[in-house]
Structures are given as structure tokens and as C-alpha cells.
Amino acid sequence: MILYDYFRSSAAYRVRIALNLKGVAYERVEVHLLEGAQRSEAHLARNPQGLVPALDIGGGTVLTQSLAIIEWLDSAWPEPRLIPADPLARAAAMAQALAIAADIHPLNNLRVLKRLKQLGVEESERDDWYRHWIAEGFAALEAMAGDGRFLGGDTPGIADVLLVPQMYNARRFELPLDAYPKLVAADAAACALEVFAAASPERSKPE
């Protein structure tokens, strides 16, 4: 199994975490986003969107989109379960996950930031844009968080898999986190686990 990713891609970071949680062995191939490798002919053949991650599972099959990959992993390797089987619990978990995947991340994606730069938006204003959308999303997610150790309850779930990369981004762009104690606690609990720590950008960066 080959994961085409970029060490600092939030979406690829999610998949690295999920693969580690499932105990699935994989090989990493770096697709350097800042150098435009995602638009190469070879990568577009894997993923017509020109994005990472892309997971080659063999037999000529390549999966794309982080949530779709994680859902496939949850079906192929049911334990530990990341997406609850119970319909109501599943809906709650996916609502938390999508607050990040659908409402925060797309607005702060690299291609959006590049487009803002092309439109003449200064770097300081782009950084403010980035922080604004994380803060708005985190305020809602804090209200949605339960009382468990993790966002997913007493064990990490799909929402935690998405939270950790987004918290990494929040710190990278120096967003104050005092207003989100539940998110900070869930992130700390997750990052204390080796399966999360091993997927971090610091430990995934090419040498």
C-alpha cells in the first residue's frame, strides 16, 4: 500500500493517523505541494483533482479524498472503529468531523491561499483570513464537544483524527487557543498516543 502525501498536508496527516490507528503498513511517497508536484502528469493520473492524499491499495485501485479513504479503512479494518456504527452516534461524529473537513479546511487550503496571493492580498491579511476561519470553526466545535477524554468519547474517533491536524495548523498560524479548552484537551490526549505522534509533520518530513 502506497500513500502519496505531503508532510504538512492536513488531509494527508489525517490518513497517516488513521493508517497508524488501524495498524496498517504502508509506504510513503512525498508529493511536494510547494514545488507543484501535485500537478504533474504522473500524479494527475493517480488523482485527477491534483490533490493529496492518494492511497494506492494495489490492483490498479487508487483512493482519494481523506474522508473517503478513512471510511474505506474503517470498513476494511473494523478495529479500532473510528466511525460509530450506531446511526445517531455516527451522525454526531461526522458532524464534528465535517465542521473541520467541510467548513474550516477548504477555506484555508493551499490553493485558496495561492489564489488570494494572486489577487493581491498581503501575507498578513492572508494569515488573518486563515485564523478567522479556524476560530469560527473551533468556536462551533468547542460547543459540539462532549465530556469525554476525546471528541469521539473515551477513545479517539473520526473527529479526533481530523482535529489533531487542524490544531497543528492553528498553532502554526499562532491562533490563541484559550477559548477552546475541550479541543486543547482532546488534542493533547490524542497526541500523547504514539499512533498520532508518529504521523506528525515533524516525524513525516523528508530528510
Contacts in CASP RR format, 6 or more apart in sequence:
PFRMAT RR
TARGET T0000
AUTHOR 0000-0000-0000
METHOD contacts of the structure
MODEL  1
MILYDYFRSSAAYRVRIALNLKGVAYERVEVHLLEGAQRSEAHLARNPQG
LVPALDIGGGTVLTQSLAIIEWLDSAWPEPRLIPADPLARAAAMAQALAI
AADIHPLNNLRVLKRLKQLGVEESERDDWYRHWIAEGFAALEAMAGDGRF
LGGDTPGIADVLLVPQMYNARRFELPLDAYPKLVAADAAACALEVFAAAS
PERSKPE
1 24 0 8 1.000
1 25 0 8 1.000
1 26 0 8 1.000
1 27 0 8 1.000
1 55 0 8 1.000
1 56 0 8 1.000
1 57 0 8 1.000
1 58 0 8 1.000
2 26 0 8 1.000
2 27 0 8 1.000
2 28 0 8 1.000
2 29 0 8 1.000
2 55 0 8 1.000
2 56 0 8 1.000
3 12 0 8 1.000
3 15 0 8 1.000
3 16 0 8 1.000
3 19 0 8 1.000
3 26 0 8 1.000
3 27 0 8 1.000
3 28 0 8 1.000
3 29 0 8 1.000
3 53 0 8 1.000
3 54 0 8 1.000
3 55 0 8 1.000
3 56 0 8 1.000
4 29 0 8 1.000
4 31 0 8 1.000
4 43 0 8 1.000
4 46 0 8 1.000
4 47 0 8 1.000
4 52 0 8 1.000
4 53 0 8 1.000
4 54 0 8 1.000
4 55 0 8 1.000
4 56 0 8 1.000
5 12 0 8 1.000
5 13 0 8 1.000
5 15 0 8 1.000
5 16 0 8 1.000
5 28 0 8 1.000
5 29 0 8 1.000
5 30 0 8 1.000
5 31 0 8 1.000
5 52 0 8 1.000
5 53 0 8 1.000
5 204 0 8 1.000
6 12 0 8 1.000
6 30 0 8 1.000
6 31 0 8 1.000
6 32 0 8 1.000
6 33 0 8 1.000
6 38 0 8 1.000
6 52 0 8 1.000
7 30 0 8 1.000
7 201 0 8 1.000
7 204 0 8 1.000
7 205 0 8 1.000
7 206 0 8 1.000
8 33 0 8 1.000
8 201 0 8 1.000
8 205 0 8 1.000
9 33 0 8 1.000
9 52 0 8 1.000
9 53 0 8 1.000
10 105 0 8 1.000
10 165 0 8 1.000
10 166 0 8 1.000
10 168 0 8 1.000
10 169 0 8 1.000
11 51 0 8 1.000
11 52 0 8 1.000
11 53 0 8 1.000
11 65 0 8 1.000
11 66 0 8 1.000
11 105 0 8 1.000
11 165 0 8 1.000
12 52 0 8 1.000
12 53 0 8 1.000
12 66 0 8 1.000
13 164 0 8 1.000
13 165 0 8 1.000
13 168 0 8 1.000
13 199 0 8 1.000
13 200 0 8 1.000
13 201 0 8 1.000
13 204 0 8 1.000
14 66 0 8 1.000
14 70 0 8 1.000
14 161 0 8 1.000
14 162 0 8 1.000
14 165 0 8 1.000
15 53 0 8 1.000
15 55 0 8 1.000
15 66 0 8 1.000
15 69 0 8 1.000
15 70 0 8 1.000
16 28 0 8 1.000
16 198 0 8 1.000
16 199 0 8 1.000
16 204 0 8 1.000
17 161 0 8 1.000
17 164 0 8 1.000
17 165 0 8 1.000
17 195 0 8 1.000
17 196 0 8 1.000
17 199 0 8 1.000
18 69 0 8 1.000
18 70 0 8 1.000
18 73 0 8 1.000
18 74 0 8 1.000
18 82 0 8 1.000
18 161 0 8 1.000
19 26 0 8 1.000
19 73 0 8 1.000
19 199 0 8 1.000
20 195 0 8 1.000
20 196 0 8 1.000
20 198 0 8 1.000
20 199 0 8 1.000
21 80 0 8 1.000
21 82 0 8 1.000
21 156 0 8 1.000
21 161 0 8 1.000
21 195 0 8 1.000
22 73 0 8 1.000
22 77 0 8 1.000
22 79 0 8 1.000
22 80 0 8 1.000
23 77 0 8 1.000
23 195 0 8 1.000
24 73 0 8 1.000
24 77 0 8 1.000
26 55 0 8 1.000
28 204 0 8 1.000
30 206 0 8 1.000
31 37 0 8 1.000
31 38 0 8 1.000
31 43 0 8 1.000
31 52 0 8 1.000
31 54 0 8 1.000
33 52 0 8 1.000
33 110 0 8 1.000
37 43 0 8 1.000
38 47 0 8 1.000
38 50 0 8 1.000
38 51 0 8 1.000
38 52 0 8 1.000
39 50 0 8 1.000
43 50 0 8 1.000
43 54 0 8 1.000
44 50 0 8 1.000
46 54 0 8 1.000
46 56 0 8 1.000
46 62 0 8 1.000
46 64 0 8 1.000
47 54 0 8 1.000
47 62 0 8 1.000
47 64 0 8 1.000
49 64 0 8 1.000
51 64 0 8 1.000
53 64 0 8 1.000
53 66 0 8 1.000
53 69 0 8 1.000
54 62 0 8 1.000
54 63 0 8 1.000
54 64 0 8 1.000
55 62 0 8 1.000
55 63 0 8 1.000
55 64 0 8 1.000
55 69 0 8 1.000
56 62 0 8 1.000
57 63 0 8 1.000
63 69 0 8 1.000
63 72 0 8 1.000
66 101 0 8 1.000
67 97 0 8 1.000
67 101 0 8 1.000
70 82 0 8 1.000
70 83 0 8 1.000
70 158 0 8 1.000
70 161 0 8 1.000
71 83 0 8 1.000
73 82 0 8 1.000
74 81 0 8 1.000
74 82 0 8 1.000
74 83 0 8 1.000
74 158 0 8 1.000
80 155 0 8 1.000
80 156 0 8 1.000
81 157 0 8 1.000
82 156 0 8 1.000
82 157 0 8 1.000
82 158 0 8 1.000
82 161 0 8 1.000
83 90 0 8 1.000
83 93 0 8 1.000
83 94 0 8 1.000
83 157 0 8 1.000
83 158 0 8 1.000
84 90 0 8 1.000
84 92 0 8 1.000
84 93 0 8 1.000
93 152 0 8 1.000
93 157 0 8 1.000
93 158 0 8 1.000
93 159 0 8 1.000
94 158 0 8 1.000
95 144 0 8 1.000
96 141 0 8 1.000
96 144 0 8 1.000
96 145 0 8 1.000
96 151 0 8 1.000
96 152 0 8 1.000
96 158 0 8 1.000
96 159 0 8 1.000
96 162 0 8 1.000
97 158 0 8 1.000
97 159 0 8 1.000
97 161 0 8 1.000
97 162 0 8 1.000
99 137 0 8 1.000
99 140 0 8 1.000
99 141 0 8 1.000
99 144 0 8 1.000
100 137 0 8 1.000
100 141 0 8 1.000
100 159 0 8 1.000
100 162 0 8 1.000
100 163 0 8 1.000
100 166 0 8 1.000
101 162 0 8 1.000
103 133 0 8 1.000
103 137 0 8 1.000
103 140 0 8 1.000
104 133 0 8 1.000
104 134 0 8 1.000
104 136 0 8 1.000
104 137 0 8 1.000
104 138 0 8 1.000
104 166 0 8 1.000
105 166 0 8 1.000
106 112 0 8 1.000
107 129 0 8 1.000
107 133 0 8 1.000
108 129 0 8 1.000
108 130 0 8 1.000
108 133 0 8 1.000
108 134 0 8 1.000
108 169 0 8 1.000
113 126 0 8 1.000
113 130 0 8 1.000
116 125 0 8 1.000
116 126 0 8 1.000
116 129 0 8 1.000
117 123 0 8 1.000
117 126 0 8 1.000
121 129 0 8 1.000
127 173 0 8 1.000
130 169 0 8 1.000
130 173 0 8 1.000
131 170 0 8 1.000
131 173 0 8 1.000
131 174 0 8 1.000
131 175 0 8 1.000
134 166 0 8 1.000
134 169 0 8 1.000
134 170 0 8 1.000
134 173 0 8 1.000
134 175 0 8 1.000
135 175 0 8 1.000
135 179 0 8 1.000
138 166 0 8 1.000
138 170 0 8 1.000
138 175 0 8 1.000
138 177 0 8 1.000
138 179 0 8 1.000
138 180 0 8 1.000
138 183 0 8 1.000
139 179 0 8 1.000
139 180 0 8 1.000
141 151 0 8 1.000
141 163 0 8 1.000
141 180 0 8 1.000
141 183 0 8 1.000
142 179 0 8 1.000
142 180 0 8 1.000
142 181 0 8 1.000
142 182 0 8 1.000
142 183 0 8 1.000
145 151 0 8 1.000
145 182 0 8 1.000
145 183 0 8 1.000
145 186 0 8 1.000
146 152 0 8 1.000
146 153 0 8 1.000
146 182 0 8 1.000
148 154 0 8 1.000
149 185 0 8 1.000
149 186 0 8 1.000
149 189 0 8 1.000
150 156 0 8 1.000
150 157 0 8 1.000
150 159 0 8 1.000
150 160 0 8 1.000
150 186 0 8 1.000
150 189 0 8 1.000
150 190 0 8 1.000
151 157 0 8 1.000
151 159 0 8 1.000
151 160 0 8 1.000
151 163 0 8 1.000
151 182 0 8 1.000
151 183 0 8 1.000
151 186 0 8 1.000
152 158 0 8 1.000
152 159 0 8 1.000
152 160 0 8 1.000
152 186 0 8 1.000
156 189 0 8 1.000
156 190 0 8 1.000
156 193 0 8 1.000
156 196 0 8 1.000
160 186 0 8 1.000
160 190 0 8 1.000
163 183 0 8 1.000
163 186 0 8 1.000
163 187 0 8 1.000
163 190 0 8 1.000
164 187 0 8 1.000
164 190 0 8 1.000
164 191 0 8 1.000
164 196 0 8 1.000
167 177 0 8 1.000
167 183 0 8 1.000
167 184 0 8 1.000
167 187 0 8 1.000
168 200 0 8 1.000
168 201 0 8 1.000
170 177 0 8 1.000
171 177 0 8 1.000
177 183 0 8 1.000
177 184 0 8 1.000
190 196 0 8 1.000
191 197 0 8 1.000
191 200 0 8 1.000
197 203 0 8 1.000
END
